[in-house]
Amino acid sequence: MSNPAPIQGLPAAPGVAIGPLWIHWPDEVVVERAQARDADDEWRRILASIEQSRQQLNELRDMAEAKVGAEEAAIFEAHLMFLEDEEFISTIRQSVFSDRLTAEAGVEVAVAKYAEMLLALEDEYFRARAADLKDVGQRLMRNAGGGGSGARRALTQPSIIVADDLSPSETIQFERQFVLGICTMRGGPTSHVAILSRGLGVPAVVSAQVTLDASLDGVLAVLDGETGTLTIDPDGETIGAAQTRRAKWLSTRARAQSVAHEPAVTRDGARVEVVANIGNQRDAIAAMDNGAEGVGLFRTEFLFMDRASLPTEVEQIEAYGEIARILAGRPLVARMLDIGGDKPVPYLDIEHEDNPFLGWRAIRMLDRREDIYLTQFRALLRAGAATPDFKCDLRIMLPMVSTMLEIERGRELFERAQAQLRAEGLPFAEQTQFGIMVEVPSAALMAREFASQVDFFSIGTNDLTQYTLAVDRGNAKVASLASPYHPAVLRLIKMTIDAAHEHGKWCGLCGELGGDALAAPVLLGLGLDEFSMSPSAIPALKAAVRERSRADCVEIARRALSLATTRQVIDYLSGL
């Protein structure tokens, strides 16, 4: 038997899967534009559907938090926001009362209208929200009684799922023990299905050039999340090679997990700090369970999302204090509120922007919303002293810094919060460090000047990559260009680390690159002090650190920085 050529896609989650294909056909609601007899009755059905959908989405969010963490679960926040959108709901109401449409038809009309508006926008983030809106519309129509069984064909044996696309709700509801791998025809490495697959530890390939065919159901296949390939009906040699790669992957993962709580020390005795990116208390617990030595990125946005008003100082103290108690004296690096861009909050009245990633977001909001940041500084500082059983190692950093003025304004507010607390006689973490995130090229280029004004740097490679390469990391059409392995990105990382060390300051990294074992030798060789990542990535990263000496890594980094292309860098590191 001749072995068919692998179907190429984009790698989305690491690992190798071998098993039968399971073709996923969505259970979509199809609605006729029928006239309603009683508009009031139709509206009551819609209101009931909205409430039922809200309950379901909250349950899915909680399920996602338990399975993969708060960051990934935030996907469902976007769905919930549509149910709170007054204009969207008003359009449905108009279709029912003015156009006399049924509940299901009214929803379909509103979804079509707003999806068309989103797809017409140039910004890829908002274009991607059209898929979220359609998913919400299907849920609303189904709950209103508009057809579609809502029951999916059961996945009853371990399989590789193949689909045109998968919604977040579909992905998170599959029984984990039956999901060997996931392959979709749509999406990019930062799509919802990719994010959830990585959180679940499931190999995944997206944007695969595969044709859905019922005859493929049950056919043996090999899916490689490292190379981004799907091989259907492979020959014996291909299966054997895949089994070897899968066994190595599983063995490496198990071995790393068994020593996850041991320190990350190179062969020549250099120790680095391996910490976690978290979004809430549940993430903090998962971080400790996976061997984290602290938290390198605490996304404080969770407390500001999914509510109608700003959290009070007391509410913030309670939430931050709980995180500190879980860490029990380990380092806690908290990022000040980073709202805007991909994390809009309705009650802040952030105006629509054509390109929110280059707009009014993060620390740029300080001048007009000083009250938010002053309260947050106070709450974090007080939370750092709210744990009498141990001393909290609190560190606070500003997001999206691009100018010296932003550092000066942020530090002034930080010191004002300290002065207020002293004057009020309130205890707070006196030794709190003040730092910044390096996420834009200007911050890396000015790192020597910035280092004199702060206690530490934390490099956010996700944003640094997209801003350096002018690539929207949410756009599947250019997703392959958005690589932190690009020599330009690596050189900016080196520039930042060198500047920190010249001033006697430490430098961490909290983007996805920090949890990528392939990058560990380069980052070690550049002198990185702290690696921060998703809790699930910690065991493998620690294992990668232990494999080499720092001296060898210095040479690896030198070689990598001399290369001219992303592919050359990846091929070089893959061959080590």
C-alpha positions as CSV (number, residue, x, y, z in Angstrom):
1,M,0.0,0.0,0.0
2,S,1.3,3.4,-0.9
3,N,1.4,5.8,1.9
4,P,-0.7,9.0,1.2
5,A,1.0,12.3,1.6
6,P,0.3,14.0,5.0
7,I,-2.4,16.7,4.9
8,Q,-0.7,20.0,6.0
9,G,-2.2,22.4,8.5
10,L,-0.8,24.6,11.3
11,P,0.5,23.1,14.5
12,A,-1.8,24.2,17.4
13,A,-1.0,21.9,20.4
14,P,2.0,19.5,20.8
15,G,1.9,15.8,20.8
16,V,1.1,12.8,18.6
17,A,-2.2,11.0,18.2
18,I,-2.9,7.6,16.5
19,G,-6.4,6.4,16.2
20,P,-9.6,6.3,14.2
21,L,-11.1,9.5,12.8
22,W,-14.4,10.8,14.1
23,I,-16.1,13.2,11.8
24,H,-18.0,15.9,13.6
25,W,-21.1,17.3,12.0
26,P,-22.6,20.3,13.8
27,D,-26.3,20.1,14.9
28,E,-27.3,23.5,13.5
29,V,-30.7,25.1,13.9
30,V,-32.3,26.0,10.5
31,V,-35.1,28.6,10.8
32,E,-37.8,29.7,8.4
33,R,-38.7,33.4,8.4
34,A,-42.2,32.7,9.7
35,Q,-44.7,35.2,10.9
36,A,-45.7,35.1,14.6
37,R,-49.3,35.0,15.8
38,D,-48.6,36.6,19.2
39,A,-45.6,38.9,19.5
40,D,-45.8,39.0,23.3
41,D,-45.7,35.2,23.5
42,E,-42.6,35.2,21.1
43,W,-40.9,37.8,23.3
44,R,-41.5,35.8,26.4
45,R,-39.8,32.8,24.7
46,I,-36.8,34.9,23.8
47,L,-36.5,36.2,27.4
48,A,-36.6,32.7,28.7
49,S,-34.1,31.6,26.1
50,I,-31.7,34.4,27.1
51,E,-31.9,33.4,30.7
52,Q,-31.4,29.7,29.9
53,S,-28.5,30.5,27.6
54,R,-26.9,32.7,30.3
55,Q,-27.1,29.8,32.8
56,Q,-25.6,27.4,30.3
57,L,-22.7,29.7,29.4
58,N,-21.9,30.3,33.1
59,E,-21.8,26.5,33.6
60,L,-19.5,26.1,30.5
61,R,-17.2,28.8,31.8
62,D,-17.0,27.0,35.2
63,M,-16.4,23.7,33.4
64,A,-13.6,25.3,31.4
65,E,-12.0,26.8,34.5
66,A,-11.9,23.4,36.1
67,K,-10.5,21.7,33.0
68,V,-8.1,24.2,31.5
69,G,-7.9,27.4,33.7
70,A,-9.3,30.9,33.9
71,E,-7.5,32.3,31.0
72,E,-9.0,29.8,28.6
73,A,-12.4,30.0,30.3
74,A,-12.5,33.7,29.5
75,I,-13.5,32.6,26.0
76,F,-17.1,32.2,27.3
77,E,-17.1,35.8,28.6
78,A,-17.3,37.0,25.0
79,H,-20.4,34.8,24.6
80,L,-22.0,36.2,27.7
81,M,-21.3,39.7,26.6
82,F,-23.6,39.3,23.6
83,L,-26.5,38.5,25.9
84,E,-25.8,41.8,27.7
85,D,-25.6,43.8,24.5
86,E,-28.6,46.2,24.5
87,E,-28.4,46.9,20.8
88,F,-28.3,43.2,19.9
89,I,-31.2,42.4,22.1
90,S,-33.1,45.5,20.9
91,T,-32.7,44.3,17.3
92,I,-34.2,40.9,18.2
93,R,-37.1,42.7,19.9
94,Q,-37.7,44.9,16.9
95,S,-37.9,41.8,14.6
96,V,-40.5,40.3,16.9
97,F,-42.7,43.3,17.5
98,S,-42.2,45.4,14.3
99,D,-41.6,42.7,11.8
100,R,-43.9,40.1,13.6
101,L,-41.3,37.4,13.3
102,T,-41.1,34.3,15.5
103,A,-38.6,34.1,18.3
104,E,-36.2,31.9,16.3
105,A,-36.5,34.0,13.2
106,G,-36.0,37.2,15.2
107,V,-32.8,35.9,16.6
108,E,-31.6,34.7,13.2
109,V,-32.2,38.2,11.7
110,A,-30.3,39.9,14.5
111,V,-27.4,37.5,14.4
112,A,-27.1,37.9,10.6
113,K,-27.2,41.7,10.8
114,Y,-24.5,41.9,13.5
115,A,-22.3,39.1,12.1
116,E,-22.3,41.0,8.7
117,M,-21.2,44.2,10.5
118,L,-18.4,42.4,12.4
119,L,-17.2,40.6,9.3
120,A,-17.0,44.0,7.4
121,L,-14.6,45.4,9.9
122,E,-10.9,45.3,9.1
123,D,-9.8,44.4,12.7
124,E,-9.4,40.7,12.8
125,Y,-10.4,40.5,16.5
126,F,-13.9,41.8,15.8
127,R,-14.2,39.6,12.6
128,A,-13.4,36.6,14.8
129,R,-16.2,37.6,17.2
130,A,-18.7,36.9,14.3
131,A,-18.2,33.2,15.0
132,D,-18.8,33.7,18.7
133,L,-22.0,35.6,17.8
134,K,-23.3,32.8,15.5
135,D,-22.6,30.3,18.3
136,V,-24.6,32.4,20.7
137,G,-27.4,32.7,18.1
138,Q,-27.6,28.9,17.7
139,R,-27.9,28.5,21.4
140,L,-30.6,31.1,21.7
141,M,-32.6,29.6,18.8
142,R,-32.3,26.1,20.2
143,N,-33.3,27.1,23.7
144,A,-36.3,29.0,22.2
145,G,-37.4,25.7,20.8
146,G,-36.3,26.3,17.2
147,G,-35.3,22.9,16.1
148,G,-32.0,21.1,16.2
149,S,-31.8,18.4,18.7
150,G,-29.0,20.0,20.7
151,A,-27.8,16.5,21.2
152,R,-24.5,15.6,19.6
153,R,-23.5,12.3,18.1
154,A,-21.8,10.6,21.0
155,L,-18.1,10.1,21.0
156,T,-17.8,6.7,22.6
157,Q,-14.2,5.6,21.8
158,P,-10.8,7.3,21.7
159,S,-10.7,9.1,18.4
160,I,-9.1,11.9,16.5
161,I,-11.9,14.5,16.0
162,V,-12.1,16.1,12.5
163,A,-14.4,19.1,11.9
164,D,-14.8,22.1,9.8
165,D,-14.5,24.0,13.0
166,L,-15.4,23.6,16.7
167,S,-17.1,26.1,18.9
168,P,-15.6,26.5,22.4
169,S,-18.8,24.9,23.9
170,E,-18.4,21.9,21.7
171,T,-14.7,21.5,22.4
172,I,-15.0,21.7,26.2
173,Q,-17.9,19.3,26.4
174,F,-16.1,16.3,24.8
175,E,-15.2,13.6,27.3
176,R,-11.4,14.0,27.6
177,Q,-10.6,10.3,27.7
178,F,-12.1,9.9,24.2
179,V,-10.2,12.8,22.6
180,L,-6.9,11.6,21.1
181,G,-6.4,14.7,19.0
182,I,-8.3,17.5,17.2
183,C,-8.1,18.6,13.5
184,T,-10.1,21.5,12.1
185,M,-10.3,23.0,8.7
186,R,-10.5,26.5,10.1
187,G,-8.7,28.6,12.8
188,G,-5.2,29.5,13.7
189,P,-2.7,28.8,16.5
190,T,-4.5,31.3,18.7
191,S,-8.0,30.3,17.8
192,H,-10.4,29.1,20.5
193,V,-10.0,25.4,19.7
194,A,-6.2,25.8,19.7
195,I,-6.2,27.5,23.1
196,L,-8.5,24.9,24.6
197,S,-6.6,22.0,23.1
198,R,-3.3,23.2,24.7
199,G,-5.1,23.6,28.0
200,L,-6.5,20.0,27.8
201,G,-3.1,18.6,26.7
202,V,-4.6,17.3,23.4
203,P,-2.5,17.3,20.2
204,A,-4.2,19.6,17.7
205,V,-3.8,20.8,14.1
206,V,-5.8,23.7,12.6
207,S,-6.3,25.1,9.1
208,A,-5.8,21.6,7.7
209,Q,-6.6,21.1,4.0
210,V,-8.9,18.1,4.6
211,T,-12.2,17.4,3.0
212,L,-15.0,16.2,5.4
213,D,-16.4,13.0,4.2
214,A,-18.6,10.5,6.1
215,S,-16.5,7.7,4.6
216,L,-13.5,8.8,6.6
217,D,-15.4,8.0,9.9
218,G,-13.4,5.3,11.6
219,V,-10.4,5.4,9.3
220,L,-7.1,5.1,11.0
221,A,-5.0,8.3,11.0
222,V,-1.9,9.9,12.5
223,L,-2.1,13.5,13.8
224,D,1.2,15.3,14.7
225,G,0.7,18.5,16.6
226,E,4.4,19.4,16.3
227,T,4.5,19.4,12.5
228,G,0.9,20.3,11.9
229,T,0.1,17.3,9.8
230,L,-2.7,14.7,9.5
231,T,-1.9,11.4,7.7
232,I,-5.0,9.4,6.8
233,D,-4.8,5.6,6.3
234,P,-1.0,5.5,7.0
235,D,1.2,2.6,6.1
236,G,2.9,0.4,8.7
237,E,6.2,2.3,8.6
238,T,4.4,5.6,9.2
239,I,2.4,4.1,12.1
240,G,5.6,2.7,13.6
241,A,7.4,6.0,13.5
242,A,4.4,7.8,15.0
243,Q,4.2,5.2,17.8
244,T,7.8,5.9,18.6
245,R,7.2,9.7,18.7
246,R,4.1,9.3,20.7
247,A,5.8,7.0,23.3
248,K,8.6,9.5,23.6
249,W,6.2,12.4,24.0
250,L,4.2,10.6,26.7
251,S,7.3,9.3,28.5
252,T,8.9,12.7,28.6
253,R,5.7,14.3,29.8
254,A,5.3,11.7,32.6
255,R,8.9,11.9,33.7
256,A,8.7,15.7,33.8
257,Q,5.6,15.5,35.9
258,S,7.2,13.2,38.4
259,V,9.9,15.8,39.3
260,A,7.8,18.9,38.7
261,H,8.3,20.1,42.3
262,E,12.1,19.9,42.1
263,P,14.0,23.1,41.3
264,A,15.0,24.0,37.7
265,V,18.8,23.8,37.8
266,T,21.1,23.4,34.8
267,R,23.8,20.8,34.6
268,D,26.4,23.4,35.7
269,G,24.3,24.5,38.7
270,A,22.6,27.6,37.4
271,R,19.1,27.9,38.9
272,V,16.2,29.8,37.3
273,E,12.8,30.7,38.7
274,V,9.9,28.8,37.1
275,V,6.6,30.4,37.9
276,A,3.1,30.5,36.5
277,N,0.7,32.8,34.6
278,I,-2.7,32.8,36.5
279,G,-6.0,34.5,36.3
280,N,-7.7,33.5,39.5
281,Q,-7.6,31.4,42.7
282,R,-8.2,28.2,40.9
283,D,-5.3,28.8,38.5
284,A,-3.1,29.6,41.6
285,I,-3.9,26.2,43.1
286,A,-3.2,24.5,39.7
287,A,0.1,26.3,39.6
288,M,1.2,25.0,43.0
289,D,0.1,21.5,42.0
290,N,2.3,21.6,38.9
291,G,5.4,22.7,40.7
292,A,5.3,26.5,40.3
293,E,7.7,28.4,42.5
294,G,5.4,31.4,42.5
295,V,3.4,33.6,40.0
296,G,5.1,35.5,37.3
297,L,1.9,37.0,35.8
298,F,-1.2,37.5,37.8
299,R,-3.8,38.8,35.4
300,T,-6.0,41.0,37.6
301,E,-8.6,41.5,35.0
302,F,-10.7,38.5,36.2
303,L,-12.1,40.7,39.0
304,F,-13.2,43.4,36.6
305,M,-14.9,41.2,34.1
306,D,-18.5,39.9,34.1
307,R,-19.9,42.5,36.4
308,A,-21.8,45.8,36.1
309,S,-19.4,48.1,38.0
310,L,-15.9,48.5,39.2
311,P,-14.8,46.2,42.1
312,T,-14.3,48.1,45.4
313,E,-11.0,48.3,47.2
314,V,-12.2,45.8,49.8
315,E,-13.4,43.4,47.1
316,Q,-10.0,43.6,45.5
317,I,-8.1,43.1,48.8
318,E,-10.1,40.0,49.5
319,A,-9.4,38.5,46.0
320,Y,-5.7,39.4,45.9
321,G,-5.2,38.3,49.5
322,E,-6.6,34.8,48.7
323,I,-4.1,34.5,45.9
324,A,-1.3,35.5,48.3
325,R,-2.5,32.9,50.9
326,I,-2.4,30.2,48.3
327,L,1.2,31.1,47.4
328,A,2.3,31.3,51.0
329,G,5.2,33.6,50.6
330,R,6.2,32.7,47.1
331,P,6.7,35.5,44.6
332,L,3.5,37.2,43.3
333,V,4.0,39.4,40.3
334,A,0.7,41.2,39.7
335,R,0.0,43.0,36.5
336,M,-2.0,46.2,36.8
337,L,-5.4,46.3,35.0
338,D,-4.9,45.5,31.3
339,I,-8.2,46.4,29.7
340,G,-9.0,47.2,26.1
341,G,-7.9,45.5,22.9
342,D,-9.2,42.0,23.3
343,K,-10.7,42.5,26.8
344,P,-13.4,45.1,26.6
345,V,-15.4,46.0,29.7
346,P,-18.9,47.5,29.0
347,Y,-19.2,49.6,32.2
348,L,-15.9,51.5,31.4
349,D,-17.5,53.0,28.3
350,I,-14.5,52.4,26.1
351,E,-15.3,53.8,22.7
352,H,-15.1,51.6,19.6
353,E,-11.7,51.9,18.0
354,D,-10.7,50.7,14.5
355,N,-7.6,49.1,15.9
356,P,-7.9,48.6,19.7
357,F,-4.6,46.9,20.0
358,L,-3.0,50.2,19.0
359,G,-5.4,52.3,20.9
360,W,-6.5,53.4,24.3
361,R,-5.7,50.4,26.5
362,A,-3.8,49.2,29.5
363,I,-1.6,51.9,31.2
364,R,-2.7,54.4,28.5
365,M,-6.0,54.7,30.4
366,L,-4.2,56.0,33.5
367,D,-4.5,59.7,32.7
368,R,-8.3,59.6,32.3
369,R,-9.0,56.8,34.9
370,E,-6.5,57.5,37.6
371,D,-9.1,56.4,40.2
372,I,-9.1,52.9,38.9
373,Y,-5.3,52.5,39.1
374,L,-4.9,54.3,42.5
375,T,-7.5,52.0,44.0
376,Q,-5.9,48.9,42.6
377,F,-2.4,50.0,43.8
378,R,-3.9,50.4,47.3
379,A,-5.7,47.1,47.2
380,L,-2.6,45.2,46.0
381,L,-0.4,46.8,48.6
382,R,-2.9,46.1,51.4
383,A,-3.4,42.6,50.3
384,G,0.3,42.0,50.5
385,A,0.1,42.7,54.2
386,A,-3.1,40.8,54.9
387,T,-1.3,37.5,55.4
388,P,0.1,37.6,59.0
389,D,1.4,34.0,58.8
390,F,4.1,34.9,56.2
391,K,5.7,37.9,54.4
392,C,4.2,38.3,50.9
393,D,6.8,38.7,48.2
394,L,4.7,41.2,46.1
395,R,5.8,42.7,42.9
396,I,3.6,45.0,40.8
397,M,4.1,45.8,37.1
398,L,2.6,48.2,34.5
399,P,1.3,46.8,31.2
400,M,1.9,48.1,27.7
401,V,4.6,50.7,28.7
402,S,6.1,52.5,25.7
403,T,7.4,55.8,27.1
404,M,9.3,57.1,30.1
405,L,6.4,59.3,30.9
406,E,4.2,56.3,31.5
407,I,6.7,54.9,33.9
408,E,7.0,58.2,35.8
409,R,3.2,58.5,36.0
410,G,2.8,54.9,37.2
411,R,5.5,55.2,39.8
412,E,4.0,58.5,41.0
413,L,0.7,56.8,41.6
414,F,2.3,53.8,43.2
415,E,4.2,56.0,45.6
416,R,1.0,58.1,46.2
417,A,-0.8,54.9,47.2
418,Q,2.0,54.1,49.6
419,A,1.9,57.6,51.2
420,Q,-1.9,57.5,51.6
421,L,-1.7,54.1,53.4
422,R,1.0,55.3,55.7
423,A,-1.0,58.5,56.5
424,E,-4.1,56.4,57.2
425,G,-2.1,54.0,59.4
426,L,-3.0,51.0,57.3
427,P,-0.5,48.1,57.0
428,F,0.8,47.3,53.5
429,A,3.6,45.5,51.8
430,E,6.4,48.0,52.3
431,Q,9.0,46.1,50.2
432,T,6.9,45.7,47.1
433,Q,8.9,45.9,43.9
434,F,7.8,48.1,41.0
435,G,8.3,46.9,37.4
436,I,7.1,47.1,33.9
437,M,6.1,44.7,31.1
438,V,8.2,44.9,27.9
439,E,5.6,44.3,25.2
440,V,6.3,46.9,22.5
441,P,9.6,47.5,20.5
442,S,10.0,51.0,22.0
443,A,10.3,49.5,25.5
444,A,12.9,47.0,24.4
445,L,14.9,49.7,22.5
446,M,14.7,52.0,25.5
447,A,15.4,49.2,28.1
448,R,18.7,50.7,29.3
449,E,17.0,54.0,30.1
450,F,13.9,52.3,31.6
451,A,15.9,49.9,33.8
452,S,17.2,52.8,35.9
453,Q,13.6,53.6,36.9
454,V,12.2,50.2,37.8
455,D,13.0,47.1,39.9
456,F,12.5,44.5,37.1
457,F,11.3,43.7,33.6
458,S,8.8,41.1,32.5
459,I,8.8,40.4,28.7
460,G,5.4,39.7,27.2
461,T,6.4,37.9,24.0
462,N,2.8,37.5,22.6
463,D,2.4,41.2,22.1
464,L,6.1,41.9,21.5
465,T,5.9,39.5,18.6
466,Q,2.8,41.0,17.0
467,Y,4.0,44.6,17.4
468,T,7.5,43.8,16.2
469,L,6.4,41.9,13.1
470,A,3.2,43.9,12.4
471,V,1.2,40.7,12.5
472,D,-2.2,40.3,14.1
473,R,-1.8,37.1,16.2
474,G,-5.6,36.5,15.9
475,N,-5.6,36.5,12.1
476,A,-5.3,33.0,10.8
477,K,-4.3,34.3,7.3
478,V,-1.0,35.6,8.7
479,A,-0.7,33.4,11.8
480,S,2.3,31.6,10.5
481,L,4.3,34.9,10.5
482,A,3.6,35.6,14.2
483,S,6.5,33.6,15.6
484,P,8.5,34.6,18.7
485,Y,11.4,32.7,17.1
486,H,11.9,35.4,14.6
487,P,15.5,36.7,15.0
488,A,14.2,40.3,15.4
489,V,12.1,39.2,18.4
490,L,15.0,37.3,19.9
491,R,17.3,40.2,19.6
492,L,14.8,42.5,21.4
493,I,14.6,39.9,24.2
494,K,18.4,39.9,24.4
495,M,18.5,43.7,24.5
496,T,16.0,43.8,27.3
497,I,17.8,41.1,29.5
498,D,21.2,42.8,29.0
499,A,19.8,46.2,30.0
500,A,18.3,44.8,33.1
501,H,21.5,43.0,34.2
502,E,23.6,46.1,33.5
503,H,21.5,47.9,36.2
504,G,21.5,45.0,38.6
505,K,17.8,44.2,37.9
506,W,16.2,40.9,37.2
507,C,14.3,40.0,34.0
508,G,11.4,37.5,33.5
509,L,9.4,36.4,30.5
510,C,5.6,35.7,30.7
511,G,4.6,35.2,27.1
512,E,3.8,31.8,25.5
513,L,7.5,31.5,24.6
514,G,8.3,31.1,28.3
515,G,6.5,27.8,28.5
516,D,7.9,26.4,25.2
517,A,10.6,23.8,26.0
518,L,12.1,24.3,22.5
519,A,13.0,27.9,23.4
520,A,14.5,27.1,26.9
521,P,18.1,26.8,25.7
522,V,18.0,30.1,23.9
523,L,16.4,32.0,26.8
524,L,18.8,30.4,29.3
525,G,21.7,31.4,27.1
526,L,20.4,35.0,27.0
527,G,20.5,35.1,30.8
528,L,16.7,35.0,31.5
529,D,16.1,34.9,35.3
530,E,12.5,33.9,35.4
531,F,10.3,31.8,33.2
532,S,6.5,32.3,33.6
533,M,3.9,30.1,31.8
534,S,0.6,28.2,31.9
535,P,0.6,25.9,34.9
536,S,0.4,22.8,32.7
537,A,3.7,23.7,30.9
538,I,5.8,23.9,34.1
539,P,6.9,20.2,34.3
540,A,8.2,20.1,30.7
541,L,10.0,23.4,31.0
542,K,11.8,22.4,34.2
543,A,12.9,19.2,32.5
544,A,14.2,21.2,29.5
545,V,16.3,23.4,31.9
546,R,17.8,20.4,33.5
547,E,19.0,18.9,30.2
548,R,21.7,21.4,29.5
549,S,24.4,23.5,31.1
550,R,24.1,27.3,31.0
551,A,27.5,27.5,29.4
552,D,26.2,25.4,26.5
553,C,23.1,27.5,26.2
554,V,25.1,30.7,25.8
555,E,26.6,29.2,22.7
556,I,23.2,28.0,21.5
557,A,21.8,31.5,22.0
558,R,24.7,33.0,20.1
559,R,24.2,30.7,17.2
560,A,20.4,31.3,17.1
561,L,20.8,35.1,17.1
562,S,23.1,34.8,14.1
563,L,20.4,33.2,11.9
564,A,18.4,35.2,9.5
565,T,14.9,33.5,9.5
566,T,12.4,32.0,11.8
567,R,12.6,28.7,10.0
568,Q,16.4,28.6,10.4
569,V,16.0,29.2,14.2
570,I,13.3,26.6,14.7
571,D,15.2,24.0,12.6
572,Y,18.4,24.7,14.5
573,L,16.8,24.3,17.9
574,S,14.8,21.2,16.8
575,G,18.0,19.5,15.8
576,L,19.8,20.0,19.1
